[in-house]
Amino acid sequence: MKKETSAAVAEIYLVNADTPAELFQKTGSGRPTREELHHAATRLKDEKSHTFFPLPVPHFICFAPTEKNLSLAERLEKIRSTAADVVTVLRTEKCFEAEIIDTTWQNDEEVLAFMEGLYLADYHFDEFKKKKERAFRFSFRSLVVSEAQVARVEALCEEVKRARRLIDLPFSALNAAQLADAARETASKSGIKVEVWSEARLRQSGMGGLLGVNQGSIDKPSFTEMEYKPAKAVNKKPIVLVGKGIVFDAGGMNIKTGSYMDEMKTDMAGAAVVMGVVRAVAALKLPVYVKALMPATDNRLNGNAMVCGDILNMYDGTTVEVVNTDAEGRLILADAVAYGCKTFDPELVVTVATLTGAASRALGSQGIAAMQENADRYTESLLQAGARTHERLCFFPMWKEYEKELASKVADLKNCGSGSAGMITAAKFIKHFAGECPFVHLDVAGVEYLSKRDGYRGPGATAYGLRLLVEFLREYAENGGLEKARSSKK
């Protein structure tokens, strides 16, 4: 039975139907058996997402959501999750090739969401296993979706999977230098410029935050710039994305205890996400001028590690009292943000980081804790992009009173507050280095790594935020720049 199934090409029909007879008629799959009719009737009655018939040719019938109370964003997410469930069944049946046949959905957003769910669910991290998982091969037949649209979905999902792989890699296979090398891979073929700073340049430029965190490491830090600047970009000033690249976080002298260190290979997820965004923007040929900055090091406790009470001199001249060596991510982000804002005068700077336990406690694995200053005009577009991709975010306030938490008696700032509203005080710290630049901070601590599968995400790395930012930039490009779009609506 299994051998016969594994050799077959599964058929996956996307069908709208009210009755079992109509369902089989629309698939063109021949005369159904009594058992098939009963099975389909049960699924239709219970509003299930799909039904599966294993032999002689394994095929699925997938239903478009019919609940009247679902928003479009909720419909698309349900469809992605349905596709992920299909992949699970296919893998169980040892069937790794499938043809998706859109017979009646006739809605390109829904069909593309189904394809997205298939591609994203087909991720597995087995690099260090002798037995590798087989990848799936999908082909498509649709009257409403073009080959170019399918190719765009595939290109985006490939970048998500590439980022997930980087996040899943252990520290033994991904130090700061290797993260910089990953940015160089195939970049020139995509029209992306990559520059990796030397350690001498880091010292000469005075990046005291990055160098301070790196003091406890036996490995050198890295600072990587990626740039995609198409000839007809809609923006003259770049959108700068800054990703936290702590390739392993032991906590420094404030060493993490218990199981808190177990997933700290993922503390460079912000860097992987912004790297993936630039790659995806280039692959999709979006007319957007975008830069990614990725400061990277590990945070260990070698003999020269920084200690509490140390005072660091940052890139912009700010002095910072270190009161917690495990609040290190904001130190490396601060240097990168200060450099990015001073050098490029960006239209918008966005930081992405697995930064605080407070963000994880606030929202769990359901969304991003977001903060912003001087960037009101971007928040609605970000929220909408988050809803469409189901990489949702929730904006927290950045009230001036939170600055008091960072007051130091011996330096310009402390690197950490007292603990309350920790995601906000961390964002406030980084915002200091952005000056008046429009600033958005995305704390992805709760969403970048899952211990078990959740639809098409996990187990393991998710690269949450990558699709959100690409969707935001896609809409930005379609509007010819948000400012231009706002002016035209007045």
Solvent accessible surface area in square Angstrom, and as a share of the most:
residue,aa,sasa,rsa
1,M,165,0.74
2,K,96,0.41
3,K,175,0.74
4,E,97,0.43
5,T,3,0.02
6,S,42,0.27
7,A,89,0.69
8,A,21,0.17
9,V,66,0.38
10,A,0,0.00
11,E,48,0.22
12,I,0,0.00
13,Y,16,0.06
14,L,0,0.00
15,V,0,0.00
16,N,55,0.28
17,A,19,0.15
18,D,126,0.65
19,T,66,0.38
20,P,32,0.20
21,A,69,0.53
22,E,52,0.23
23,L,0,0.00
24,F,7,0.03
25,Q,146,0.65
26,K,66,0.28
27,T,10,0.06
28,G,66,0.63
29,S,45,0.29
30,G,52,0.50
31,R,231,0.84
32,P,32,0.20
33,T,70,0.41
34,R,203,0.74
35,E,128,0.57
36,E,36,0.16
37,L,62,0.31
38,H,132,0.59
39,H,64,0.28
40,A,0,0.00
41,A,39,0.30
42,T,56,0.33
43,R,64,0.23
44,L,36,0.18
45,K,172,0.73
46,D,74,0.38
47,E,95,0.42
48,K,95,0.40
49,S,29,0.19
50,H,21,0.09
51,T,0,0.00
52,F,37,0.16
53,F,10,0.04
54,P,62,0.39
55,L,47,0.23
56,P,106,0.67
57,V,65,0.37
58,P,0,0.00
59,H,22,0.10
60,F,0,0.00
61,I,0,0.00
62,C,0,0.00
63,F,21,0.09
64,A,6,0.05
65,P,11,0.07
66,T,92,0.54
67,E,46,0.21
68,K,205,0.87
69,N,131,0.67
70,L,46,0.23
71,S,56,0.36
72,L,80,0.40
73,A,22,0.17
74,E,85,0.38
75,R,55,0.20
76,L,10,0.05
77,E,22,0.10
78,K,60,0.25
79,I,1,0.01
80,R,9,0.03
81,S,37,0.24
82,T,6,0.04
83,A,0,0.00
84,A,1,0.00
85,D,56,0.29
86,V,0,0.00
87,V,5,0.03
88,T,60,0.35
89,V,36,0.21
90,L,1,0.00
91,R,58,0.21
92,T,90,0.52
93,E,29,0.13
94,K,111,0.47
95,C,0,0.00
96,F,23,0.10
97,E,63,0.28
98,A,1,0.01
99,E,40,0.18
100,I,2,0.01
101,I,13,0.06
102,D,8,0.04
103,T,40,0.23
104,T,33,0.19
105,W,12,0.04
106,Q,85,0.38
107,N,54,0.28
108,D,53,0.28
109,E,77,0.34
110,E,6,0.03
111,V,0,0.00
112,L,34,0.17
113,A,5,0.04
114,F,0,0.00
115,M,1,0.00
116,E,19,0.09
117,G,0,0.00
118,L,0,0.00
119,Y,21,0.08
120,L,3,0.02
121,A,23,0.18
122,D,12,0.06
123,Y,34,0.13
124,H,54,0.24
125,F,62,0.26
126,D,21,0.11
127,E,74,0.33
128,F,134,0.56
129,K,129,0.55
130,K,209,0.88
131,K,175,0.74
132,K,109,0.46
133,E,80,0.36
134,R,145,0.53
135,A,67,0.52
136,F,16,0.07
137,R,167,0.61
138,F,30,0.13
139,S,58,0.37
140,F,45,0.19
141,R,135,0.49
142,S,32,0.21
143,L,161,0.80
144,V,47,0.27
145,V,16,0.09
146,S,56,0.36
147,E,156,0.70
148,A,56,0.43
149,Q,36,0.16
150,V,20,0.11
151,A,54,0.42
152,R,117,0.43
153,V,20,0.11
154,E,72,0.32
155,A,28,0.22
156,L,24,0.12
157,C,1,0.01
158,E,83,0.37
159,E,14,0.06
160,V,5,0.03
161,K,32,0.14
162,R,79,0.29
163,A,2,0.02
164,R,4,0.02
165,R,91,0.33
166,L,7,0.03
167,I,0,0.00
168,D,5,0.03
169,L,8,0.04
170,P,40,0.25
171,F,46,0.19
172,S,105,0.68
173,A,32,0.25
174,L,7,0.04
175,N,39,0.20
176,A,1,0.01
177,A,57,0.44
178,Q,73,0.32
179,L,3,0.01
180,A,3,0.03
181,D,67,0.35
182,A,9,0.07
183,A,0,0.00
184,R,122,0.45
185,E,90,0.40
186,T,70,0.41
187,A,3,0.02
188,S,97,0.63
189,K,178,0.75
190,S,44,0.29
191,G,49,0.47
192,I,6,0.03
193,K,144,0.61
194,V,40,0.23
195,E,85,0.38
196,V,41,0.24
197,W,12,0.04
198,S,65,0.42
199,E,48,0.21
200,A,74,0.58
201,R,81,0.30
202,L,0,0.00
203,R,141,0.52
204,Q,163,0.72
205,S,37,0.24
206,G,30,0.29
207,M,0,0.00
208,G,14,0.13
209,G,0,0.00
210,L,0,0.00
211,L,22,0.11
212,G,2,0.02
213,V,3,0.02
214,N,13,0.07
215,Q,81,0.36
216,G,2,0.01
217,S,15,0.10
218,I,138,0.70
219,D,42,0.22
220,K,138,0.59
221,P,11,0.07
222,S,5,0.03
223,F,0,0.00
224,T,2,0.01
225,E,12,0.05
226,M,0,0.00
227,E,31,0.14
228,Y,21,0.08
229,K,121,0.51
230,P,29,0.18
231,A,111,0.86
232,K,177,0.75
233,A,29,0.23
234,V,47,0.27
235,N,7,0.04
236,K,195,0.83
237,K,91,0.39
238,P,5,0.03
239,I,0,0.00
240,V,0,0.00
241,L,1,0.01
242,V,0,0.00
243,G,0,0.00
244,K,6,0.03
245,G,0,0.00
246,I,0,0.00
247,V,2,0.01
248,F,41,0.17
249,D,5,0.03
250,A,6,0.05
251,G,0,0.00
252,G,2,0.02
253,M,96,0.43
254,N,60,0.31
255,I,81,0.41
256,K,36,0.15
257,T,94,0.55
258,G,77,0.74
259,S,77,0.50
260,Y,161,0.61
261,M,53,0.24
262,D,108,0.56
263,E,73,0.33
264,M,41,0.18
265,K,45,0.19
266,T,9,0.05
267,D,5,0.03
268,M,1,0.00
269,A,0,0.00
270,G,0,0.00
271,A,0,0.00
272,A,1,0.00
273,V,0,0.00
274,V,0,0.00
275,M,3,0.01
276,G,2,0.02
277,V,0,0.00
278,V,0,0.00
279,R,8,0.03
280,A,0,0.00
281,V,0,0.00
282,A,5,0.04
283,A,50,0.38
284,L,32,0.16
285,K,162,0.69
286,L,19,0.10
287,P,48,0.30
288,V,0,0.00
289,Y,18,0.07
290,V,0,0.00
291,K,8,0.04
292,A,0,0.00
293,L,0,0.00
294,M,2,0.01
295,P,1,0.00
296,A,0,0.00
297,T,0,0.00
298,D,2,0.01
299,N,3,0.02
300,R,65,0.24
301,L,73,0.37
302,N,71,0.36
303,G,78,0.75
304,N,113,0.58
305,A,12,0.09
306,M,7,0.03
307,V,64,0.37
308,C,66,0.39
309,G,50,0.48
310,D,46,0.24
311,I,79,0.40
312,L,15,0.08
313,N,100,0.51
314,M,6,0.03
315,Y,45,0.17
316,D,67,0.35
317,G,55,0.53
318,T,11,0.07
319,T,36,0.21
320,V,0,0.00
321,E,30,0.14
322,V,0,0.00
323,V,53,0.30
324,N,46,0.24
325,T,1,0.00
326,D,42,0.22
327,A,7,0.06
328,E,2,0.01
329,G,2,0.02
330,R,15,0.06
331,L,0,0.00
332,I,0,0.00
333,L,0,0.00
334,A,0,0.00
335,D,1,0.00
336,A,0,0.00
337,V,0,0.00
338,A,5,0.04
339,Y,15,0.06
340,G,0,0.00
341,C,17,0.10
342,K,159,0.67
343,T,69,0.40
344,F,43,0.18
345,D,81,0.42
346,P,3,0.02
347,E,27,0.12
348,L,0,0.00
349,V,0,0.00
350,V,0,0.00
351,T,0,0.00
352,V,1,0.00
353,A,0,0.00
354,T,17,0.10
355,L,22,0.11
356,T,14,0.08
357,G,39,0.37
358,A,14,0.11
359,A,4,0.03
360,S,40,0.26
361,R,185,0.68
362,A,50,0.39
363,L,46,0.23
364,G,31,0.30
365,S,47,0.30
366,Q,105,0.47
367,G,9,0.08
368,I,0,0.00
369,A,1,0.01
370,A,0,0.00
371,M,0,0.00
372,Q,38,0.17
373,E,40,0.18
374,N,69,0.36
375,A,0,0.00
376,D,100,0.52
377,R,80,0.29
378,Y,0,0.00
379,T,26,0.15
380,E,100,0.45
381,S,15,0.10
382,L,0,0.00
383,L,70,0.35
384,Q,74,0.33
385,A,0,0.00
386,G,0,0.00
387,A,40,0.31
388,R,58,0.21
389,T,11,0.07
390,H,41,0.18
391,E,4,0.02
392,R,94,0.34
393,L,17,0.08
394,C,57,0.34
395,F,55,0.23
396,F,45,0.19
397,P,47,0.29
398,M,21,0.09
399,W,158,0.55
400,K,149,0.63
401,E,111,0.50
402,Y,44,0.17
403,E,76,0.34
404,K,156,0.66
405,E,50,0.22
406,L,4,0.02
407,A,67,0.52
408,S,23,0.15
409,K,207,0.88
410,V,96,0.55
411,A,18,0.14
412,D,84,0.44
413,L,23,0.11
414,K,52,0.22
415,N,0,0.00
416,C,25,0.15
417,G,15,0.15
418,S,95,0.61
419,G,51,0.49
420,S,76,0.49
421,A,35,0.27
422,G,13,0.13
423,M,15,0.07
424,I,6,0.03
425,T,3,0.02
426,A,0,0.00
427,A,0,0.00
428,K,12,0.05
429,F,0,0.00
430,I,0,0.00
431,K,21,0.09
432,H,84,0.37
433,F,8,0.03
434,A,2,0.02
435,G,36,0.35
436,E,148,0.66
437,C,16,0.10
438,P,20,0.13
439,F,0,0.00
440,V,0,0.00
441,H,0,0.00
442,L,1,0.00
443,D,1,0.01
444,V,0,0.00
445,A,33,0.26
446,G,13,0.13
447,V,2,0.01
448,E,2,0.01
449,Y,61,0.23
450,L,22,0.11
451,S,99,0.64
452,K,156,0.66
453,R,104,0.38
454,D,76,0.40
455,G,21,0.20
456,Y,5,0.02
457,R,22,0.08
458,G,10,0.09
459,P,84,0.53
460,G,8,0.08
461,A,0,0.00
462,T,6,0.03
463,A,1,0.00
464,Y,7,0.03
465,G,0,0.00
466,L,0,0.00
467,R,5,0.02
468,L,0,0.00
469,L,1,0.01
470,V,5,0.03
471,E,28,0.13
472,F,2,0.01
473,L,1,0.00
474,R,78,0.29
475,E,31,0.14
476,Y,1,0.01
477,A,11,0.09
478,E,124,0.56
479,N,53,0.27
480,G,16,0.15
481,G,7,0.07
482,L,9,0.04
483,E,80,0.36
484,K,135,0.57
485,A,12,0.09
486,R,113,0.41
487,S,72,0.46
488,S,90,0.58
489,K,166,0.70
490,K,194,0.82
